[in-house]
Amino acid sequence: MTVALSVGLEAATAVVHGLAGAGHRAYLVGGCVRDLLMGHAPKDYDVATDARPDAVMALFGKAFGVGAHFGVVLVPLKVDGQEIVTEVATFRSDGAYSDGRRPDEVAYTDDPKHDVLRRDFTINGMLLDVDSYLASGDAAAAVLDYVGGRADLKAGVVRAIGKPMRRFSEDKLRMLRAVRFAARFGFSIERETFAAIRVLASEIGQVSRERMRDEQTRMLTEGHAAAAFGMLEATGLLQQVLPEVAAMRGVEQPPEWHPEGDVWVHTLLLLEKLAPGCSPTLAWGALLHDVGKPPTYMVADRIRFNGHAEVGTRMAAAICRRLRFSNEETEQILSLVANHMRFGDVGKMKESTLKRFFRLPKFPEHLELHRLDVTSSNNRLELYDFAKARYEAAPVEEVRPRLLVTGAKLIAAGYRPGPGFREMLDAAEDAQLEGMITTTEEGLALVREMFPLPPVT
């Protein structure tokens, strides 16, 4: 069987051959080996070698160290006109991890077995002889497996290499990664590995907020978000990383609108419907859209969550600050949370209000969140269908037309800028969006009628 070389595999093979030509041992390692064994196309390829970092950089002229202290070098090579970067790591064993993220020191080794024993999970701890693989087309026959990774792949298990408590004590981020891998592949987390996460979950705060955010974003956008967040809750990690979301569990909802169950169940149903590769802002909007319900829960004539969108927007803002989202991402996530209840009024909105609603940045994400929300509760899609049809049918020039009345035209008509200026402009724009005025003259006449100029003294 002939293996079709992707640009990533071709670049990695060139790196392996370059190292072998200089007398070094080199293998593909990690996630790419796992993916090849599962019949998936790897996103990238990593190489492990006995060559020390300075030797790697001497062999490949443009190579540069990104973690020279940890033996990691990036090797860029041109393949089919593309520059492909391959990560090359020297075989090593790690010292203590005093910061719960990276080893304080490493010791290089010539033994590949020592190298894989310091890695995270058995399914990520296999090596692959690239020439044997290319010659046979059989990844399984070319694998060096010192940790039982192939058996765990077959059994569908995420298992820490060695002692789980030690692996997670070394690098707390591995706890989130265990959940993500298990969810992505539909695997279970091995019993001792799961138990170690439960014990150490409270220490996840040692991981940088950006890394926690990125892992959760991957969970949300890889197509298995509900499974991932269900496992986060079961392991105790959710209470640590997103206590506001963990608080949704057990918060009842009015059955006439939410026959599916409590706020947590409803949220998981939304997450289950997120498509692989969906936008991160839509995914976080889906996760947080009802985050304001637990603190606004009350029972009056029925269960109510008065003001939950407003409260949820403030809570989502705190979460976005905590996880250090960009300003652009934060604005869109908050907009999704703040506006998700407005769809209940689209059928009775004035034309001007509806068109302003359509102006929300990335409005299709608002539409999709509403669809997810409805299909995860009462499945009443009438308002979604109405909004979608009106949005798709509305020409841009109707939704965001060139304004007939501007500030400059108001000044020319004798008005002075001041506190009421915005109100005048909004009134003229609303009338234009409603189709009540079609010329500047008509717009100015409307303004004069609503906001008469003071008499000249």
C-alpha positions in Angstrom: 0.0 0.0 0.0 1.4 3.4 -0.9 0.9 6.2 1.6 -0.2 9.5 0.2 2.1 12.1 1.6 0.4 15.3 2.9 2.6 18.4 3.1 2.9 17.9 6.9 4.0 14.3 6.6 6.4 15.1 3.8 8.0 17.8 5.9 8.2 15.6 9.0 9.7 12.8 6.9 12.3 15.1 5.5 13.2 16.1 9.1 13.5 12.5 10.2 15.7 11.6 7.2 17.9 14.6 7.8 18.4 13.5 11.4 19.0 9.9 10.4 21.5 11.0 7.8 23.5 12.6 10.6 23.5 9.4 12.6 20.5 10.2 14.9 17.4 8.2 15.8 14.2 10.0 15.1 10.5 9.0 15.1 7.1 10.6 14.7 5.5 11.0 18.1 2.4 11.9 20.0 -1.0 12.9 18.5 0.0 12.3 14.9 0.7 8.6 15.7 -2.5 8.2 17.6 -4.5 9.8 14.7 -2.8 7.6 12.0 -3.7 4.5 14.1 -7.3 5.7 14.3 -7.4 6.3 10.5 -7.6 10.1 11.0 -5.6 12.7 9.1 -3.2 14.4 11.6 -3.3 18.2 11.8 0.4 18.3 12.3 3.4 16.0 12.9 5.9 16.1 15.7 9.3 14.4 15.8 11.2 13.0 18.7 15.0 12.4 18.4 18.1 11.6 20.4 19.8 14.7 18.7 20.4 17.5 21.1 18.8 20.9 20.3 22.1 22.5 19.1 22.6 19.5 16.7 19.1 19.9 15.3 19.6 23.7 14.8 23.0 23.0 13.1 21.4 20.5 10.7 18.5 22.7 9.6 19.6 26.2 8.9 16.4 28.0 9.6 15.5 26.0 12.7 15.0 28.0 15.9 14.5 27.0 19.5 11.1 27.8 21.2 11.9 25.8 24.3 15.6 25.2 24.2 15.6 24.6 27.9 13.1 21.8 27.3 14.8 20.5 24.1 12.2 21.8 21.7 13.2 23.1 18.2 11.0 24.2 15.3 12.2 23.3 11.9 10.6 25.2 8.9 10.8 23.5 5.5 9.3 24.4 2.1 7.0 21.8 0.7 5.0 22.4 -2.5 5.5 26.1 -2.0 4.3 26.1 1.6 6.4 26.6 4.6 5.7 23.8 7.0 7.0 23.9 10.5 7.8 20.6 12.3 8.3 20.5 16.1 11.4 18.5 17.0 11.9 17.4 20.7 15.0 15.8 22.1 14.4 12.5 24.1 14.3 13.6 27.7 13.2 12.9 31.2 11.7 15.6 33.4 12.6 16.9 36.8 10.2 18.4 39.3 7.3 20.6 38.2 7.2 23.2 41.0 4.8 25.5 39.1 2.4 22.7 38.1 3.0 23.4 34.4 6.6 22.9 33.3 9.6 21.0 34.6 12.2 23.0 36.5 14.9 21.0 34.6 15.2 18.3 32.1 17.8 15.6 31.5 18.4 14.5 27.9 18.5 10.8 27.1 19.3 8.5 24.2 16.5 6.1 25.1 13.1 6.8 23.5 11.4 4.7 26.2 12.5 7.2 28.8 11.1 10.0 26.7 7.6 8.5 26.3 7.3 7.7 30.0 7.3 11.4 30.9 4.4 12.1 28.5 0.7 12.6 29.4 -1.5 9.7 28.1 -0.9 6.3 26.7 -2.8 7.1 23.5 -0.4 10.1 23.0 2.8 8.2 24.1 3.5 6.1 21.0 6.4 6.5 18.5 6.2 5.6 14.8 9.1 4.6 12.5 8.2 6.7 9.4 10.1 4.6 6.9 8.4 1.4 8.0 5.1 3.1 7.8 5.7 4.5 4.3 7.0 1.2 3.0 4.1 -0.9 4.4 1.3 1.6 4.7 0.4 0.0 8.0 0.8 2.4 11.0 0.2 -0.4 13.5 3.2 -2.4 12.2 5.5 0.6 12.5 4.6 1.7 16.0 6.9 1.5 19.0 4.6 1.2 22.0 6.2 1.2 25.5 3.0 2.3 27.4 0.1 0.2 26.1 -1.3 2.9 23.9 -2.5 0.6 21.2 -4.5 -1.4 23.6 -6.1 1.7 25.2 -6.9 3.0 21.7 -8.7 -0.2 20.9 -10.5 -0.2 24.3 -11.5 3.5 24.0 -9.7 4.6 27.2 -7.8 7.7 28.2 -5.2 6.6 30.7 -2.4 8.5 32.3 1.1 7.1 31.7 2.5 5.8 35.0 1.0 7.1 38.2 -2.0 9.5 37.4 -1.4 11.6 40.5 2.1 12.2 39.5 1.3 13.0 35.9 -1.4 15.6 36.9 0.7 17.0 39.7 3.4 17.7 37.2 1.1 19.6 34.8 -2.4 20.5 35.9 -3.5 21.3 32.3 -3.4 17.6 31.6 -6.6 17.2 33.6 -8.5 19.4 31.1 -6.8 17.6 28.2 -7.9 14.2 29.6 -11.5 15.4 29.4 -11.1 16.9 25.9 -9.5 13.8 24.5 -12.2 11.5 26.0 -15.0 13.7 24.6 -13.4 14.1 21.2 -13.0 10.4 20.7 -16.0 9.1 22.6 -13.6 7.4 25.1 -14.0 6.9 28.8 -11.4 8.1 31.3 -9.7 5.2 33.1 -10.7 4.7 36.7 -7.5 5.7 38.5 -7.0 8.6 36.0 -10.5 9.8 36.7 -10.0 9.5 40.5 -6.8 11.5 40.3 -8.6 14.3 38.5 -11.2 14.4 41.2 -8.6 14.7 43.9 -6.5 17.4 42.1 -9.4 19.3 40.5 -9.1 22.2 43.0 -5.5 22.8 41.9 -6.5 23.6 38.2 -6.1 27.3 39.1 -2.3 26.9 38.8 -2.9 26.8 35.0 -2.8 30.1 33.3 -6.3 31.5 32.5 -5.4 31.7 28.8 -4.6 28.0 28.6 -7.8 27.1 30.5 -9.8 29.3 28.1 -8.2 27.7 25.0 -8.8 24.1 26.3 -12.4 24.9 27.0 -12.8 26.6 23.6 -11.5 23.4 21.9 -14.0 21.4 23.9 -16.8 23.6 22.7 -15.8 23.7 19.1 -14.7 20.1 18.3 -18.2 18.7 18.0 -18.5 17.0 21.3 -19.2 19.9 23.7 -22.0 18.3 25.7 -19.9 15.2 26.4 -16.9 17.4 27.4 -18.9 19.6 29.8 -20.7 16.6 31.2 -17.2 15.2 32.1 -16.0 18.5 33.4 -19.0 18.5 35.8 -18.5 14.8 36.8 -14.8 15.3 37.5 -15.3 18.4 39.7 -13.3 20.6 37.2 -16.4 22.6 36.1 -16.9 23.9 39.7 -13.3 25.2 39.6 -13.1 26.7 36.1 -16.7 27.9 35.6 -18.5 27.9 38.9 -21.2 30.1 37.3 -22.0 27.3 34.9 -21.8 24.6 37.5 -24.5 26.5 39.4 -27.0 25.7 36.6 -27.4 22.1 37.8 -30.7 21.5 39.6 -32.2 25.0 38.8 -35.7 24.1 37.7 -37.5 25.8 34.8 -41.2 26.2 33.9 -42.2 22.9 32.2 -44.5 24.6 29.8 -41.5 26.4 28.2 -38.8 23.9 29.1 -40.1 20.4 29.2 -36.5 19.1 28.8 -35.6 19.8 32.4 -33.4 22.2 34.4 -31.0 24.9 33.2 -28.0 22.5 33.1 -29.9 19.9 31.1 -31.1 22.6 28.7 -27.5 24.0 28.3 -26.1 20.5 27.6 -28.7 20.0 24.9 -27.6 23.3 23.2 -24.0 22.2 23.4 -24.8 18.8 21.9 -26.1 20.6 18.8 -23.0 22.8 18.2 -21.4 21.8 14.9 -17.7 20.9 14.7 -15.7 23.9 13.7 -18.4 26.4 14.9 -17.2 29.8 15.9 -15.8 30.2 19.4 -18.1 33.1 20.1 -21.2 31.2 19.2 -20.1 28.3 21.3 -19.4 30.5 24.4 -22.6 32.3 23.8 -24.5 29.0 23.8 -22.7 27.9 27.0 -23.4 31.2 28.8 -26.7 32.4 27.4 -28.6 31.3 30.6 -25.8 31.9 33.1 -28.0 34.6 34.7 -30.8 32.1 35.5 -29.5 30.6 38.8 -29.2 34.0 40.6 -32.5 35.3 39.3 -34.6 32.1 40.0 -37.8 32.9 41.8 -41.3 31.3 42.2 -44.3 33.6 41.8 -47.3 32.6 39.7 -44.8 30.3 38.1 -41.0 29.8 38.0 -39.5 33.1 36.7 -36.0 34.4 35.9 -36.7 38.1 35.7 -33.9 40.1 34.1 -31.7 37.0 33.6 -30.4 38.2 30.3 -29.1 41.5 31.9 -27.7 39.7 34.9 -26.2 37.0 32.7 -24.5 39.7 30.5 -22.8 41.1 33.6 -21.7 37.6 34.7 -20.5 36.7 31.2 -18.4 40.0 31.2 -16.7 38.9 34.4 -16.0 35.4 32.9 -14.6 36.9 29.8 -12.3 39.2 31.8 -11.2 36.3 34.0 -10.4 34.1 31.0 -8.8 37.0 29.1 -10.8 37.0 25.9 -10.0 39.6 23.4 -12.2 42.7 23.3 -13.7 41.7 20.0 -14.6 38.2 21.3 -16.0 39.6 24.5 -18.2 42.0 22.8 -19.8 39.3 20.6 -20.2 36.8 23.5 -21.9 39.5 25.6 -24.1 40.6 22.7 -25.3 37.0 22.2 -26.1 36.7 25.9 -27.8 40.1 26.1 -30.0 39.7 23.0 -31.0 36.1 23.1 -34.4 36.9 24.7 -35.3 39.6 22.1 -36.4 37.0 19.6 -39.6 36.6 21.6 -40.6 40.1 20.3 -39.6 39.9 16.6 -43.1 39.3 15.4 -44.4 42.6 17.0 -41.3 44.8 16.5 -41.7 48.0 14.6 -40.0 47.9 11.3 -37.3 50.3 12.5 -36.6 48.1 15.6 -36.4 44.9 13.6 -33.9 46.5 11.2 -31.8 47.8 14.0 -31.9 44.3 15.5 -30.6 42.9 12.2 -27.7 45.3 12.4 -26.2 43.5 15.4 -22.6 42.4 14.4 -22.6 38.8 13.2 -26.4 38.6 13.3 -26.4 35.0 11.9 -24.8 33.9 15.2 -27.8 35.4 17.0 -30.1 33.5 14.7 -28.3 30.3 15.3 -28.2 30.7 19.0 -32.0 31.2 19.0 -32.4 28.1 16.9 -30.3 26.1 19.3 -32.2 27.5 22.3 -35.6 26.7 20.8 -34.8 23.2 19.6 -33.4 22.5 23.0 -36.6 23.4 24.8 -40.1 23.8 23.3 -39.1 23.4 19.6 -41.3 26.3 18.6 -39.6 27.7 15.5 -42.1 30.2 14.3 -40.2 33.2 15.5 -36.9 31.8 14.2 -38.4 31.2 10.8 -39.9 34.7 10.7 -36.6 36.4 11.7 -34.5 34.3 9.4 -36.8 34.9 6.4 -37.0 38.7 7.1 -33.2 39.0 7.6 -32.3 37.1 4.5 -34.9 39.0 2.4 -33.9 42.5 3.6 -31.4 44.3 1.3 -28.4 45.9 3.1 -29.5 49.3 1.9 -32.8 48.8 3.7 -31.3 47.6 7.0 -28.4 50.1 7.0 -29.4 52.9 4.5 -27.5 56.1 3.8 -29.0 58.5 6.4 -31.3 61.2 5.0 -30.9 63.4 8.1 -27.3 63.8 9.5 -25.9 65.9 12.2 -24.5 68.3 9.6 -27.9 68.7 8.0 -29.5 69.4 11.4 -26.9 72.1 12.1 -27.5 73.6 8.7 -31.2 73.7 9.5 -30.5 75.8 12.6 -30.2 73.2 15.4 -27.3 73.3 17.8 -25.5 70.1 19.0 -26.5 69.2 22.5 -28.2 66.7 24.7 -31.2 66.3 22.4 -29.3 65.9 19.2 -29.1 62.1 19.4 -32.8 61.9 20.0 -33.5 64.0 16.8 -31.2 61.8 14.7 -32.7 58.6 16.0 -36.3 59.8 15.4 -35.4 60.7 11.8 -33.6 57.4 11.3 -36.6 55.4 12.7 -38.9 57.2 10.3 -36.6 56.4 7.4 -36.5 52.7 8.4 -40.2 52.7 8.7 -40.6 54.1 5.2 -42.3 57.2 6.6 -39.8 59.6 5.0 -37.9 59.2 1.7 -36.1 62.5 1.3 -34.0 64.8 3.4 -36.6 67.5 3.2 -39.3 65.2 4.6 -36.9 64.1 7.4 -36.1 67.7 8.4 -39.8 68.6 8.3 -40.4 65.6 10.7 -37.7 66.9 13.0 -39.1 70.4 13.0 -42.5 69.0 13.9 -41.2 66.8 16.8 -38.5 69.2 18.0 -39.5 72.8 17.1 -36.7 75.3 17.0 -36.9 77.9 19.7 -38.1 81.3 18.6 -35.4 83.8 17.6 -35.2 86.6 20.2 
